[in-house]
Amino acid sequence: MVRERRERGDDNGRYKGVRMRKWGKWVAEIRQPNSRNRIWLGSYNSADEAARAYDAAVLCLRGPSATFNFPSNMPEIPATTEVLSPTQIREVASRHARREGVLWSLQRGL
């Protein structure tokens, strides 16, 4: 079952795992399961791009039953039985966020 993220009233809290820096860049990060440690997912130009990075990371860490920002646009990540390192998760998240951003721009004619 895929649960959809509820939107809040303001744009800063619209997506899980995403926040805006004072200077306007959007950043994404995620907590590791059963730990207080966070995995930095990077800085992005838009909140949507940062949210897609979070979705890819949450899929790697928690599987398909996690809560996603975009449940209708699931990340295409090859299934693996090995546990990914934080660096590998960051790379997967960045690739998904930027690939989807390019596809979205092309579909909109930007």
C-alpha positions as CSV (number, residue, x, y, z in Angstrom):
1,M,0.0,0.0,0.0
2,V,1.4,3.4,-1.0
3,R,0.4,6.2,1.3
4,E,0.2,9.8,-0.1
5,R,1.8,12.6,1.7
6,R,-0.7,15.2,3.0
7,E,0.1,18.8,2.0
8,R,0.4,21.5,4.6
9,G,-0.7,25.1,4.2
10,D,2.8,26.6,3.5
11,D,5.2,25.7,0.7
12,N,8.1,25.2,3.2
13,G,6.5,22.2,4.7
14,R,4.8,20.8,1.6
15,Y,7.1,17.8,1.1
16,K,8.6,15.4,3.6
17,G,12.3,15.6,3.9
18,V,12.6,18.9,2.1
19,R,13.3,22.4,3.3
20,M,14.3,25.8,1.8
21,R,17.5,27.5,2.7
22,K,17.5,31.3,3.5
23,W,19.0,32.0,0.0
24,G,16.3,30.1,-1.9
25,K,17.9,26.7,-2.6
26,W,15.9,23.6,-1.7
27,V,17.6,20.8,0.2
28,A,16.7,17.2,1.0
29,E,17.8,14.9,3.8
30,I,16.5,11.7,5.4
31,R,17.0,9.9,8.7
32,Q,18.5,6.5,8.7
33,P,16.1,3.8,10.2
34,N,16.7,3.1,13.9
35,S,19.3,5.9,14.1
36,R,19.6,9.6,14.8
37,N,21.9,9.9,11.8
38,R,20.8,11.7,8.6
39,I,21.8,11.2,5.1
40,W,22.3,14.4,3.2
41,L,20.6,14.1,-0.2
42,G,21.8,17.4,-1.7
43,S,20.7,20.9,-2.8
44,Y,18.2,21.4,-5.6
45,N,16.7,24.3,-7.6
46,S,13.1,23.3,-6.8
47,A,11.1,21.8,-4.0
48,D,9.8,19.1,-6.5
49,E,13.3,18.1,-7.4
50,A,14.3,17.8,-3.7
51,A,11.1,15.8,-3.0
52,R,11.9,13.3,-5.8
53,A,15.4,12.8,-4.2
54,Y,13.7,12.1,-0.9
55,D,11.3,9.6,-2.5
56,A,14.2,7.7,-4.1
57,A,16.0,7.6,-0.7
58,V,13.0,6.5,1.3
59,L,12.4,3.7,-1.2
60,C,16.0,2.5,-0.7
61,L,15.7,2.7,3.1
62,R,12.2,1.6,3.8
63,G,10.8,-0.1,0.7
64,P,7.6,0.4,-1.3
65,S,5.3,0.6,1.8
66,A,6.9,3.9,2.8
67,T,5.1,7.3,2.6
68,F,6.1,9.1,-0.6
69,N,5.8,12.7,-1.8
70,F,4.8,11.5,-5.3
71,P,3.2,8.0,-4.9
72,S,2.1,8.1,-8.6
73,N,5.7,8.7,-9.8
74,M,7.6,5.9,-8.0
75,P,11.4,5.9,-8.5
76,E,12.7,3.1,-10.8
77,I,15.5,1.6,-8.7
78,P,16.8,-1.8,-9.4
79,A,16.0,-4.3,-6.7
80,T,18.9,-5.5,-4.7
81,T,19.4,-7.7,-1.6
82,E,22.4,-5.8,-0.3
83,V,22.1,-2.8,2.0
84,L,23.1,0.5,0.3
85,S,25.6,2.8,1.9
86,P,24.6,6.5,2.5
87,T,26.9,7.5,-0.4
88,Q,25.1,5.0,-2.7
89,I,21.7,6.3,-1.5
90,R,22.7,9.9,-2.2
91,E,23.8,9.0,-5.7
92,V,20.5,7.1,-6.5
93,A,18.5,10.0,-5.0
94,S,20.4,12.6,-7.0
95,R,20.0,10.7,-10.3
96,H,16.3,10.2,-9.8
97,A,15.7,13.8,-8.9
98,R,17.6,15.3,-11.8
99,R,16.4,12.7,-14.4
100,E,12.8,13.3,-13.5
101,G,13.3,17.0,-13.5
102,V,14.6,16.9,-17.1
103,L,11.7,14.7,-18.2
104,W,9.2,17.0,-16.6
105,S,10.8,20.1,-18.3
106,L,10.7,18.4,-21.7
107,Q,7.0,17.4,-21.2
108,R,6.2,21.0,-20.4
109,G,8.2,22.4,-23.3
110,L,10.6,24.3,-21.1
